[in-house]
Amino acid sequence: MTQTAADLRTTPFALTTPQKRTLHGILDLPDAAAFAPPWPTVVVCHGFKGFMEWGFFPYVAELLAQRGFASVRFNFSGAGMQPGDERVTDLAAFRDDSYSRELEDLLAVLDALGEEPTGNSENGGELADERLDLSRLGLFGHSRGGGAVLLAAAHRDWAAHVKALVTWASIAYVDRWSEDEKARWHMHGTTRVVNGRTGQELPLGLGLLEDVETNRLKLDLEAAAGRRTAPWLLVHGADDESVALAEGERLDAAASGEHELHVVKGAGHTYGAVHPFAGPTPHLTEALNATQTWFRRHLTDAA
């Protein structure tokens, strides 16, 4: 099959974190004939039970490229999925995931891009590309991925380097279980969740719960909202069934500096998008328009 120009601007990559985990990702680039490099760059993070090829993520990356942004999307190591997978194939990786592990993965990607290595990656700069302008760095995350990018934007080594932040349906806190649920989890050493899309029953190990209980200060998302300095757009559906709008309002109230809460009326957790992707909905289009406007305002000279 002949590769199109768009195919040639989409490049897969793999990198190894200092914890010896392999991260698989995709670099989506603009058309150099339309947008002269170096390009502002946006790192894209999926949420819980998500992956870089789910639903709207390829569409988000394509839209950003069409607007002159390079984007870097990847699977968190705890997603338990390889490129092309439709189901979790590495149940052990999914079981062993945690919020701290996801932050480590994200910081390793940032290090690999090569702007200001934080020491979290053994191979700092391995994704470095002179066409990527890391002085114009943006972060984008959905749901639990929104929490990850918020923590990275507030991280002592990266706060000054992140120039724009966009979260969709971000969680506002990491402790999301009742006391009874946590007691049973401790008793059995594991708990299970069901992937509503595939029906697959997935294990969650005790490491996730212990991470929440022992790293409350590090994982405090409302505190991170106050520490981060990057201009921040919070997009949230008014009818989000998974992460209630009240969580977006909590983050908005805790945020310092330039920030804006954009509520999409009638929208749910994924703004009407499904997997396989069936095209943009009006709710998704509204979220996308607000997002690209924010990144253009803060990462380019165009408003």
Secondary structure as UniProt FT lines:
FT   HELIX           5..8
FT   STRAND          10..16
FT   TURN            18..19
FT   STRAND          22..28
FT   TURN            32..34
FT   STRAND          39..45
FT   TURN            48..49
FT   TURN            52..53
FT   TURN            55..56
FT   HELIX           57..66
FT   TURN            67..68
FT   STRAND          70..74
FT   HELIX           77..79
FT   TURN            83..84
FT   HELIX           91..95
FT   HELIX           99..113
FT   TURN            122..127
FT   TURN            130..131
FT   STRAND          132..142
FT   HELIX           144..153
FT   TURN            156..161
FT   STRAND          162..168
FT   HELIX           179..188
FT   STRAND          190..194
FT   TURN            196..198
FT   STRAND          201..205
FT   HELIX           206..214
FT   TURN            216..219
FT   HELIX           221..227
FT   STRAND          232..237
FT   TURN            238..239
FT   HELIX           245..254
FT   STRAND          259..264
FT   TURN            265..266
FT   TURN            269..272
FT   HELIX           282..299
//
